[in-house]
Amino acid sequence: IVVSNPPSSMLFWRINSAFGDLAVASAVEQFEVEKSHKPNIDLVFPHDDKALIVKPDLRFTWQCDSPGLDFRLELQTQQGAPVASFRGPAQAASWNKVATGLYKWRVLALHDGKAIGQTDWRNFSVAKPVITPVVAPSVKPLSFPPLPAPSDVRPGLGKVFNLRDEEENIPVISWTPVDGAKVYEVVLYRQNFKAKPASTASNGDEGELIFKKIVANTSLAIQVQTEIQREGEYYGTVRAVDKIERSGAPAKFGRFKVTMGEPLAPPRSLSSEVQ
């Protein structure tokens, strides 16, 4: 006897046999009917169409709402070629021979070795990491323009210093301050008239170097007794020097002359008598 679609409950059964007025019945037996359902399996990772990077191993995970089952994971290429298969009660499996390519996977639920449920195929891909070279940004060294030339440099062109004049016998070179200057470089030359005439001399190459000094102030008094001992025409340059020892643009001060004044008149005889 086959009973179709029995209810989920405790059921009882026995066998009755009758022959004429004689009736015989077996002992009552009982059994319980439970409705079974198809297990629900949810694939967790890898996600559908997930792009993965090659690693030493790849872990697959899923979830199932029915206890006491075994599972079989099937891994294939997207063309259907078998790649790997894993079976066991755990709801996870690791693939330790990961290679680049396009793959698909699914999970089957097993009871007594038979499949009672399965998922759809899920696609994913494995690729090598794309290495983007890191280019360090070019760092240009800080560049500061050189300091400008000092202005209002004196003495002016054509200035004459008479060393016999006690009121004005010390030539003084002066200029206005330059922003950013740490010190100033002052160079003084005496015109060498044997080399070129003063009208064509333009720089120190045509003259005799008298001194080259570094000063912190914006003026410099020339020492007559030690630095200017001869008459002649003098000229030179002034430069500002910044904090990193760079010389700025030069400023020329006017050529000036140093003279001892007119020669003294010869002595005049006070008497015609010869002593």
Backbone bond lengths (Angstrom), bond angles and torsions (degrees), N, CA, C in turn:
res aa  C-N    CA-C-N  psi(-1)  N-CA   C-N-CA  omega(-1)  CA-C   N-CA-C  phi
1 I - - - 1.451 - - 1.528 107.97 -
2 V 1.283 118.03 131.42 1.462 123.51 177.37 1.512 108.54 -113.63
3 V 1.332 115.10 125.90 1.467 120.98 178.64 1.526 107.47 -102.60
4 S 1.298 117.16 117.97 1.462 121.94 -179.76 1.526 110.89 -88.82
5 N 1.288 115.00 134.44 1.471 122.99 173.71 1.529 111.87 52.74
6 P 1.333 118.31 58.12 1.466 120.65 178.04 1.522 110.42 -67.01
7 P 1.300 120.28 151.59 1.470 122.50 178.87 1.527 110.75 -73.37
8 S 1.309 115.87 156.53 1.469 121.11 177.48 1.524 107.82 -82.38
9 S 1.369 116.66 96.46 1.468 121.22 -179.09 1.528 108.69 -169.43
10 M 1.314 114.72 179.26 1.466 121.49 173.54 1.548 107.80 -81.52
11 L 1.332 116.25 124.00 1.470 121.03 -177.69 1.532 110.43 -118.07
12 F 1.334 115.53 152.04 1.469 122.28 179.91 1.541 108.40 -123.55
13 W 1.326 114.28 147.51 1.471 116.30 177.44 1.538 110.39 -150.86
14 R 1.388 113.46 153.04 1.452 120.49 174.32 1.537 108.05 -154.71
15 I 1.328 115.69 171.69 1.469 121.26 -179.69 1.533 108.79 -118.00
16 N 1.311 114.70 126.21 1.479 120.81 175.29 1.541 109.31 -105.42
17 S 1.356 114.44 140.25 1.474 120.26 177.49 1.531 108.88 -130.99
18 A 1.322 118.48 131.07 1.487 122.30 -178.26 1.532 109.14 -128.85
19 F 1.355 114.47 137.71 1.471 121.41 175.32 1.528 108.11 -139.49
20 G 1.319 114.36 104.50 1.464 117.52 -173.74 1.512 110.24 64.57
21 D 1.330 113.74 -129.15 1.472 117.74 177.88 1.523 111.78 -85.29
22 L 1.297 117.35 0.20 1.475 120.93 -176.51 1.530 108.70 -96.09
23 A 1.355 117.67 126.38 1.463 123.99 178.45 1.519 110.08 -126.51
24 V 1.285 114.71 133.79 1.483 120.57 179.87 1.535 107.72 -128.04
25 A 1.365 118.52 139.05 1.471 124.13 178.25 1.518 109.71 -129.26
26 S 1.351 114.55 144.01 1.476 119.78 177.28 1.525 109.94 -81.80
27 A 1.286 115.30 171.09 1.476 120.14 176.09 1.536 109.10 -67.44
28 V 1.309 115.13 150.93 1.475 120.76 -179.73 1.536 109.16 -78.36
29 E 1.290 115.46 129.81 1.471 121.92 174.19 1.529 109.20 -111.20
30 Q 1.324 116.25 155.32 1.467 119.76 179.22 1.543 110.39 -130.30
31 F 1.290 113.30 153.26 1.476 118.83 175.42 1.539 107.77 -155.15
32 E 1.295 113.32 162.89 1.472 119.24 -176.66 1.528 108.89 -118.39
33 V 1.290 114.60 137.55 1.463 121.28 179.09 1.534 109.17 -110.37
34 E 1.327 115.77 125.83 1.473 121.58 175.14 1.523 108.50 -119.27
35 K 1.310 115.20 133.78 1.449 119.68 178.42 1.536 109.56 -75.94
36 S 1.302 118.13 130.72 1.470 122.20 174.82 1.528 108.86 -95.29
37 H 1.412 116.73 154.96 1.458 120.25 178.44 1.520 108.90 -134.62
38 K 1.287 114.63 158.76 1.461 120.80 179.99 1.528 109.25 -71.28
39 P 1.341 117.87 129.76 1.472 119.30 -178.20 1.528 110.86 -67.23
40 N 1.326 115.75 145.43 1.468 122.11 175.30 1.526 109.29 -96.97
41 I 1.305 117.14 123.04 1.472 122.55 -178.88 1.524 107.78 -118.13
42 D 1.294 115.07 126.35 1.470 120.90 177.55 1.527 109.38 -114.64
43 L 1.333 116.33 121.56 1.465 120.55 175.77 1.523 109.12 -76.31
44 V 1.340 115.63 133.14 1.475 120.61 -176.13 1.523 111.41 -103.30
45 F 1.325 116.28 -54.72 1.475 119.55 -177.13 1.514 109.55 -148.40
46 P 1.346 116.91 137.39 1.459 131.36 5.90 1.524 112.14 -74.35
47 H 1.345 114.73 152.19 1.449 120.05 177.87 1.526 110.29 -72.06
48 D 1.306 115.16 165.46 1.458 119.60 -179.49 1.521 110.71 -65.89
49 D 1.354 115.42 130.59 1.468 123.43 -178.63 1.523 112.13 60.29
50 K 1.305 116.67 27.87 1.462 121.06 178.98 1.527 109.80 -73.02
51 A 1.330 116.22 133.14 1.465 121.62 175.24 1.519 108.15 -96.53
52 L 1.325 117.16 117.75 1.461 122.59 -176.06 1.520 110.57 -112.16
53 I 1.320 114.58 157.41 1.456 122.00 176.36 1.524 108.50 -99.31
54 V 1.311 116.48 142.69 1.468 121.23 -179.96 1.525 109.99 -57.65
55 K 1.344 115.73 127.91 1.455 122.86 176.31 1.527 108.53 -135.32
56 P 1.354 117.99 168.17 1.470 119.45 179.44 1.524 113.23 -58.18
57 D 1.317 117.75 -32.19 1.467 119.79 177.21 1.531 109.07 -150.83
58 L 1.333 113.98 157.76 1.464 121.19 179.40 1.523 108.04 -125.52
59 R 1.326 116.76 125.96 1.453 121.60 -176.44 1.534 110.09 -101.37
60 F 1.340 115.38 124.74 1.459 123.02 175.59 1.527 108.64 -98.05
61 T 1.317 116.82 139.16 1.470 120.85 178.21 1.525 109.47 -136.91
62 W 1.363 115.40 150.62 1.455 122.38 177.24 1.520 109.17 -153.43
63 Q 1.325 116.83 171.68 1.458 122.98 179.30 1.523 109.69 -132.30
64 C 1.359 114.95 145.62 1.469 120.48 178.91 1.527 108.80 -138.85
65 D 1.338 116.56 141.20 1.467 120.41 -177.19 1.524 113.47 -90.38
66 S 1.330 118.08 0.46 1.471 121.08 -179.09 1.527 109.74 -110.53
67 P 1.342 117.52 123.92 1.466 120.05 179.72 1.534 111.30 -80.69
68 G 1.321 114.38 166.17 1.456 121.04 172.72 1.513 115.28 72.77
69 L 1.316 118.62 22.73 1.454 121.36 -178.84 1.524 110.48 -111.30
70 D 1.301 115.19 156.82 1.448 121.54 168.58 1.529 108.25 -99.17
71 F 1.340 114.67 163.46 1.462 119.14 -178.50 1.525 109.30 -135.26
72 R 1.330 113.46 150.87 1.461 119.11 174.41 1.528 108.14 -129.71
73 L 1.343 114.27 121.41 1.465 119.93 176.41 1.518 107.94 -94.94
74 E 1.303 115.78 130.93 1.457 121.31 177.70 1.519 108.90 -115.24
75 L 1.321 115.45 127.87 1.471 122.18 -179.02 1.523 108.24 -120.07
76 Q 1.315 116.51 127.54 1.460 122.18 -178.76 1.523 109.97 -138.27
77 T 1.339 114.57 162.99 1.454 118.24 168.05 1.526 107.71 -71.96
78 Q 1.324 115.84 163.87 1.461 117.97 -179.48 1.529 112.20 -68.05
79 Q 1.346 116.76 -11.80 1.465 120.03 173.92 1.520 111.94 -88.70
80 G 1.365 117.41 -3.83 1.454 120.52 176.10 1.510 115.38 99.95
81 A 1.321 119.27 5.19 1.463 121.52 178.74 1.523 109.25 -79.20
82 P 1.361 119.37 127.72 1.470 121.06 179.70 1.518 111.38 -61.59
83 V 1.316 115.56 138.92 1.464 121.61 178.35 1.523 110.30 -116.26
84 A 1.339 118.29 -47.08 1.460 122.09 -179.08 1.521 108.81 -160.56
85 S 1.363 115.51 159.65 1.463 122.13 177.04 1.510 108.51 -144.78
86 F 1.340 116.56 137.53 1.460 122.23 -178.26 1.533 108.35 -130.65
87 R 1.350 116.84 138.00 1.466 120.79 -178.63 1.520 109.62 -135.59
88 G 1.333 115.94 140.50 1.452 121.07 177.81 1.514 110.88 163.90
89 P 1.341 116.79 174.37 1.470 120.70 -178.79 1.525 113.91 -78.00
90 A 1.345 116.48 -17.63 1.470 118.76 -177.92 1.524 110.42 -70.68
91 Q 1.319 114.95 150.71 1.451 120.44 179.12 1.532 110.11 -98.57
92 A 1.325 113.97 44.70 1.462 121.59 178.82 1.522 108.10 -164.10
93 A 1.332 115.70 156.69 1.463 121.41 176.98 1.515 108.19 -157.68
94 S 1.344 116.41 151.08 1.463 121.56 -179.03 1.518 110.62 -117.31
95 W 1.313 115.20 136.94 1.468 122.23 175.82 1.519 106.97 -107.55
96 N 1.332 116.80 112.87 1.464 120.83 -174.36 1.519 113.91 -103.30
97 K 1.317 117.45 14.79 1.467 121.10 174.72 1.530 108.77 -125.41
98 V 1.318 114.43 54.39 1.455 120.07 -174.63 1.529 110.03 -69.32
99 A 1.324 115.60 131.80 1.460 121.84 177.10 1.525 108.37 -132.97
100 T 1.312 115.71 155.93 1.455 119.50 179.52 1.528 110.25 -66.67
101 G 1.319 116.74 147.68 1.450 120.96 178.62 1.516 112.21 153.41
102 L 1.351 114.84 -176.35 1.465 122.80 177.64 1.525 108.29 -107.98
103 Y 1.340 117.23 127.50 1.464 121.39 -172.46 1.529 110.64 -131.88
104 K 1.363 113.85 167.69 1.462 122.16 170.64 1.524 107.41 -142.68
105 W 1.332 115.95 152.76 1.462 120.29 -178.65 1.529 109.77 -146.42
106 R 1.336 114.05 156.11 1.458 121.14 175.23 1.518 108.76 -151.86
107 V 1.360 116.89 167.90 1.469 122.71 -179.50 1.530 108.08 -129.27
108 L 1.337 115.54 136.60 1.462 122.22 176.05 1.519 109.16 -112.79
109 A 1.339 117.68 138.35 1.468 122.81 173.76 1.531 108.32 -91.63
110 L 1.346 117.29 132.94 1.473 122.51 -175.32 1.527 110.23 -118.88
111 H 1.316 115.76 139.39 1.461 122.36 171.45 1.517 107.30 -131.87
112 D 1.327 114.46 119.57 1.467 120.66 -175.03 1.518 111.06 54.53
113 G 1.339 115.16 37.84 1.449 120.37 176.21 1.505 115.25 82.22
114 K 1.322 117.35 -3.38 1.455 120.05 -179.17 1.531 110.27 -108.02
115 A 1.315 114.94 144.01 1.465 120.40 -179.75 1.517 109.83 -75.54
116 I 1.332 115.68 126.78 1.461 120.20 178.28 1.542 111.17 -118.32
117 G 1.316 115.52 3.19 1.463 119.52 178.19 1.518 109.70 -177.55
118 Q 1.296 116.99 154.17 1.452 120.57 -179.96 1.524 109.67 -156.64
119 T 1.327 115.60 159.78 1.466 121.40 178.32 1.522 109.34 -96.61
120 D 1.305 115.55 169.51 1.461 120.57 169.56 1.526 109.33 -75.13
121 W 1.322 115.78 162.94 1.464 120.15 176.41 1.530 109.47 -70.99
122 R 1.319 114.43 142.43 1.464 120.37 176.97 1.529 108.21 -123.25
123 N 1.334 117.00 132.47 1.462 122.36 -177.69 1.530 111.54 -92.69
124 F 1.309 115.50 150.34 1.462 121.72 170.37 1.523 107.66 -158.23
125 S 1.320 116.08 167.70 1.466 121.30 -179.59 1.520 110.04 -133.09
126 V 1.320 115.18 154.29 1.469 122.03 177.64 1.523 107.42 -127.88
127 A 1.333 116.74 129.24 1.461 121.41 -178.28 1.519 109.76 -138.60
128 K 1.313 114.84 161.59 1.457 120.16 176.29 1.530 108.71 -74.78
129 P 1.312 116.36 149.74 1.470 118.12 178.86 1.518 110.83 -67.06
130 V 1.317 115.61 143.89 1.458 121.15 176.32 1.518 107.83 -89.12
131 I 1.317 115.68 116.70 1.465 121.04 -177.63 1.523 108.25 -93.97
132 T 1.290 114.82 114.73 1.458 120.66 177.88 1.517 109.15 -98.07
133 P 1.329 117.15 117.62 1.463 117.87 -179.45 1.515 111.47 -62.47
134 V 1.293 114.88 136.78 1.467 120.38 179.12 1.512 108.24 -91.96
135 V 1.296 115.46 116.47 1.454 120.69 179.99 1.519 108.11 -99.80
136 A 1.300 114.09 117.55 1.467 118.35 179.71 1.521 109.25 -67.18
137 P 1.312 116.53 134.11 1.466 117.95 179.20 1.519 110.95 -63.05
138 S 1.312 114.52 137.37 1.457 118.72 179.88 1.526 108.99 -69.75
139 V 1.291 113.45 129.80 1.464 119.65 -179.58 1.515 108.15 -108.16
140 K 1.289 115.06 112.20 1.448 118.90 178.39 1.527 109.55 -81.53
141 P 1.316 115.99 135.02 1.463 117.74 177.71 1.527 110.47 -62.36
142 L 1.287 114.34 144.00 1.454 118.79 178.36 1.520 109.78 -60.71
143 S 1.271 116.00 130.51 1.457 120.78 -177.62 1.518 109.05 -121.15
144 F 1.312 114.79 121.34 1.450 120.07 178.15 1.522 108.04 -113.85
145 P 1.317 117.54 134.09 1.467 119.06 179.62 1.521 110.22 -64.72
146 P 1.321 115.86 150.85 1.473 117.93 177.79 1.523 110.37 -64.21
147 L 1.297 114.86 158.49 1.458 120.18 -178.91 1.528 110.11 -67.94
148 P 1.327 116.80 147.02 1.469 119.30 178.49 1.528 110.54 -72.19
149 A 1.316 113.91 168.10 1.468 119.47 178.65 1.528 109.66 -72.94
150 P 1.313 117.81 143.36 1.464 119.83 174.72 1.539 110.18 -60.72
151 S 1.291 115.39 152.31 1.469 120.40 179.51 1.520 110.13 -113.16
152 D 1.349 113.88 169.71 1.464 121.53 178.38 1.533 110.66 53.27
153 V 1.340 114.76 48.05 1.472 119.89 -179.38 1.526 108.98 -80.46
154 R 1.291 115.95 132.84 1.461 122.66 178.99 1.527 109.58 -127.60
155 P 1.323 118.26 155.28 1.469 129.21 11.92 1.521 112.41 -76.56
156 G 1.311 114.90 157.65 1.451 120.81 179.07 1.514 111.97 -78.27
157 L 1.314 114.92 171.01 1.463 121.45 -178.49 1.519 110.47 -63.05
158 G 1.331 114.85 133.61 1.467 121.03 175.91 1.507 114.93 85.71
159 K 1.300 118.16 4.97 1.455 120.43 178.98 1.529 109.50 -66.35
160 V 1.336 116.95 138.12 1.463 122.93 -178.22 1.521 108.56 -120.80
161 F 1.319 114.78 128.28 1.462 120.13 177.79 1.524 108.08 -111.26
162 N 1.316 115.78 119.21 1.459 122.40 176.76 1.516 107.27 -95.95
163 L 1.289 115.75 109.49 1.462 119.08 -173.66 1.522 111.97 -70.05
164 R 1.344 116.75 -11.82 1.464 118.95 176.48 1.523 111.00 -86.20
165 D 1.316 115.24 -12.25 1.464 119.01 179.29 1.520 108.42 -82.97
166 E 1.299 116.79 110.36 1.450 120.57 -175.60 1.527 112.27 -66.26
167 E 1.340 117.35 -24.05 1.463 119.83 -178.85 1.526 112.42 -79.00
168 E 1.326 118.05 -25.65 1.466 120.17 -177.28 1.532 108.94 -146.34
169 N 1.277 115.32 70.50 1.457 119.49 -178.21 1.521 113.56 -118.96
170 I 1.353 118.56 9.74 1.470 121.74 179.58 1.534 108.40 -122.91
171 P 1.320 118.80 105.13 1.471 120.47 176.08 1.534 110.51 -64.67
172 V 1.336 117.04 133.93 1.462 122.96 179.41 1.534 108.73 -124.31
173 I 1.330 115.89 124.74 1.469 121.32 175.09 1.527 107.41 -94.19
174 S 1.334 117.83 130.06 1.471 121.32 -178.42 1.530 109.85 -141.52
175 W 1.343 115.69 161.45 1.467 121.93 -178.58 1.531 108.87 -161.28
176 T 1.318 115.41 168.42 1.467 119.79 178.44 1.529 109.67 -85.87
177 P 1.344 118.10 151.77 1.471 120.28 -179.22 1.535 111.75 -64.28
178 V 1.344 115.95 153.42 1.470 123.37 176.40 1.526 107.70 -115.36
179 D 1.319 117.05 127.14 1.466 120.58 178.77 1.526 110.29 -61.58
180 G 1.335 116.26 131.82 1.462 120.86 179.05 1.516 114.17 91.34
181 A 1.333 116.68 -3.58 1.467 119.52 -178.49 1.520 110.43 -79.89
182 K 1.316 115.07 136.05 1.462 121.31 174.56 1.516 110.08 -92.07
183 V 1.328 116.56 -47.26 1.466 123.03 177.17 1.530 107.48 -143.67
184 Y 1.312 115.67 -179.40 1.460 121.85 179.25 1.527 109.04 -130.96
185 E 1.335 114.60 145.80 1.465 121.41 177.67 1.527 108.18 -108.14
186 V 1.311 116.03 124.00 1.469 121.75 -179.84 1.525 108.20 -118.28
187 V 1.340 115.72 127.22 1.467 121.58 179.69 1.525 107.96 -122.54
188 L 1.311 116.19 133.14 1.470 121.49 -179.05 1.521 109.59 -124.69
189 Y 1.350 114.62 134.32 1.462 121.50 177.57 1.531 109.35 -123.02
190 R 1.337 115.14 155.62 1.473 122.23 169.31 1.511 107.35 -110.95
191 Q 1.342 115.80 129.86 1.455 120.12 -176.97 1.523 110.94 -62.03
192 N 1.340 115.25 130.61 1.462 121.73 176.87 1.529 106.91 -97.17
193 F 1.307 116.64 98.18 1.458 119.86 -173.65 1.515 112.07 -70.77
194 K 1.320 117.18 -18.65 1.458 118.65 178.28 1.525 111.30 -72.78
195 A 1.354 115.54 -24.87 1.467 118.91 -179.32 1.519 110.74 -82.71
196 K 1.318 117.68 -56.52 1.454 122.89 179.62 1.516 108.47 -147.22
197 P 1.295 116.71 152.08 1.460 117.75 176.33 1.521 111.22 -69.25
198 A 1.293 117.23 157.19 1.461 121.60 -176.39 1.521 112.42 -61.26
199 S 1.327 116.77 -28.45 1.456 118.96 -177.40 1.519 112.91 -68.55
200 T 1.333 117.30 -22.52 1.469 119.88 -178.94 1.507 113.06 -107.25
201 A 1.333 119.09 -6.94 1.466 120.99 -179.60 1.519 109.15 -69.95
202 S 1.341 117.04 135.39 1.470 120.56 -176.91 1.510 113.12 -125.64
203 N 1.300 118.95 -22.48 1.455 119.85 179.73 1.505 109.94 -150.41
204 G 1.314 115.33 -176.46 1.456 120.20 -174.01 1.500 114.88 -69.61
205 D 1.331 117.29 -12.05 1.462 117.77 -178.45 1.518 111.70 -65.39
206 E 1.350 117.14 -23.03 1.467 119.94 -177.95 1.522 111.64 -94.13
207 G 1.341 117.68 1.02 1.444 118.97 -175.68 1.510 113.32 -127.65
208 E 1.289 114.28 178.69 1.466 122.36 -179.79 1.538 108.84 -94.57
209 L 1.330 116.21 124.26 1.454 120.11 -179.77 1.523 109.90 -69.62
210 I 1.325 115.45 123.14 1.467 120.59 178.79 1.523 109.81 -92.44
211 F 1.347 117.36 -49.38 1.470 120.03 175.58 1.520 109.77 -161.77
212 K 1.308 114.14 164.17 1.461 123.09 173.17 1.520 105.72 -139.49
213 K 1.332 115.86 110.83 1.454 120.54 -171.34 1.528 111.10 -122.84
214 I 1.335 114.52 150.89 1.461 122.46 172.33 1.523 107.33 -110.47
215 V 1.333 116.13 122.92 1.464 120.66 -177.55 1.524 109.21 -129.38
216 A 1.306 115.24 153.66 1.461 120.41 179.23 1.522 111.83 -94.83
217 N 1.323 117.57 -20.58 1.451 121.86 -178.69 1.523 110.79 -88.00
218 T 1.316 116.31 179.80 1.459 120.83 178.97 1.527 111.42 -108.58
219 S 1.311 115.52 29.38 1.473 120.19 174.21 1.520 108.40 -157.19
220 L 1.330 114.93 156.17 1.466 120.46 -179.03 1.516 108.61 -147.95
221 A 1.316 116.71 120.19 1.463 121.93 177.06 1.519 108.68 -88.39
222 I 1.337 116.05 130.56 1.465 120.95 -178.88 1.521 108.21 -84.56
223 Q 1.328 115.44 131.33 1.460 120.66 179.68 1.526 109.40 -79.47
224 V 1.337 115.31 112.46 1.465 120.14 -173.89 1.519 111.36 -66.20
225 Q 1.304 117.58 -44.14 1.458 120.21 -172.78 1.525 113.19 -70.56
226 T 1.335 116.48 -28.19 1.474 118.99 -175.53 1.524 113.68 -111.23
227 E 1.331 118.84 -26.27 1.458 120.71 -173.94 1.530 112.92 -108.96
228 I 1.303 117.72 -30.43 1.468 120.61 176.21 1.520 107.12 -125.14
229 Q 1.283 115.38 101.15 1.468 120.53 -178.46 1.519 111.82 -113.96
230 R 1.334 116.51 -2.54 1.452 119.82 -178.34 1.519 110.02 -131.26
231 E 1.296 114.58 152.01 1.453 119.72 172.38 1.530 108.61 -68.46
232 G 1.317 114.92 155.62 1.455 117.93 177.92 1.519 111.45 156.20
233 E 1.335 113.60 -172.53 1.453 121.28 -179.83 1.523 108.51 -109.02
234 Y 1.308 116.62 131.49 1.463 122.30 -174.31 1.542 109.63 -122.99
235 Y 1.315 115.85 151.78 1.468 121.26 179.03 1.537 107.65 -158.97
236 G 1.320 117.08 173.30 1.466 119.73 179.82 1.517 112.50 174.94
237 T 1.333 115.20 -165.68 1.466 121.52 -177.15 1.525 110.50 -138.04
238 V 1.324 114.12 157.83 1.466 122.35 174.05 1.528 107.51 -128.12
239 R 1.339 116.98 132.00 1.467 122.06 176.64 1.525 109.20 -128.24
240 A 1.335 114.95 145.89 1.462 120.27 170.76 1.524 108.48 -88.33
241 V 1.324 118.02 141.41 1.462 124.02 179.20 1.529 107.76 -118.28
242 D 1.358 116.42 127.41 1.468 119.06 -176.08 1.524 111.77 -85.62
243 K 1.349 115.77 -172.79 1.467 120.71 -173.28 1.511 113.53 -71.29
244 I 1.339 117.28 -16.30 1.470 118.98 177.93 1.530 110.69 -107.14
245 E 1.317 114.89 26.51 1.464 123.04 171.99 1.527 113.23 66.30
246 R 1.319 117.92 28.89 1.466 120.18 175.56 1.518 109.54 -97.26
247 S 1.328 114.79 132.86 1.453 119.97 179.29 1.520 109.88 -83.86
248 G 1.320 116.20 137.52 1.453 120.86 179.05 1.508 111.78 -86.31
249 A 1.323 114.66 -167.28 1.461 120.43 -179.89 1.529 109.51 -68.71
250 P 1.350 116.14 143.35 1.468 118.61 -178.54 1.525 111.79 -82.20
251 A 1.292 115.42 150.25 1.459 122.37 172.68 1.523 107.52 -122.82
252 K 1.323 116.38 126.47 1.465 120.06 -179.48 1.521 109.89 -87.56
253 F 1.301 115.37 137.81 1.456 117.03 171.64 1.527 108.21 -98.78
254 G 1.336 114.88 153.59 1.465 120.33 -173.29 1.516 112.83 -60.74
255 R 1.307 114.42 146.30 1.464 118.86 176.54 1.529 109.14 -64.57
256 F 1.286 113.63 135.06 1.466 117.92 178.05 1.521 108.73 -129.47
257 K 1.316 113.69 156.40 1.458 119.96 -177.50 1.519 110.09 -109.75
258 V 1.280 113.58 146.16 1.465 121.09 174.65 1.527 106.92 -116.62
259 T 1.311 116.76 127.16 1.458 121.32 -179.37 1.525 109.72 -135.13
260 M 1.299 113.96 157.63 1.462 119.17 176.50 1.539 111.16 -97.56
261 G 1.340 115.86 9.36 1.459 120.06 -179.74 1.519 111.58 85.86
262 E 1.326 115.92 -177.15 1.451 121.28 179.51 1.527 110.08 -69.40
263 P 1.341 117.11 143.81 1.470 118.75 176.76 1.529 110.96 -58.16
264 L 1.304 116.55 147.92 1.458 120.72 179.19 1.533 110.35 -67.52
265 A 1.321 116.19 145.62 1.470 120.85 178.26 1.527 109.34 -70.02
266 P 1.325 117.13 150.35 1.479 119.01 179.12 1.532 110.23 -65.05
267 P 1.312 117.42 153.15 1.467 119.96 178.91 1.534 110.95 -60.85
268 R 1.304 115.46 142.69 1.457 120.21 178.98 1.533 109.15 -102.18
269 S 1.309 115.22 134.06 1.472 119.71 -178.35 1.504 109.30 -72.67
270 L 1.306 116.24 130.38 1.440 121.20 178.74 1.542 112.43 -90.58
271 S 1.351 117.21 -14.25 1.446 120.65 -178.59 1.506 108.75 -147.42
272 S 1.338 114.24 148.17 1.452 118.66 179.32 1.514 111.90 -84.59
273 E 1.282 114.87 -10.12 1.457 117.45 -179.32 1.501 110.51 -78.33
274 V 1.311 112.50 142.24 1.467 118.16 179.48 1.532 106.86 -95.72
275 Q 1.256 113.84 122.07 1.456 118.06 -177.89 1.512 109.86 -81.98
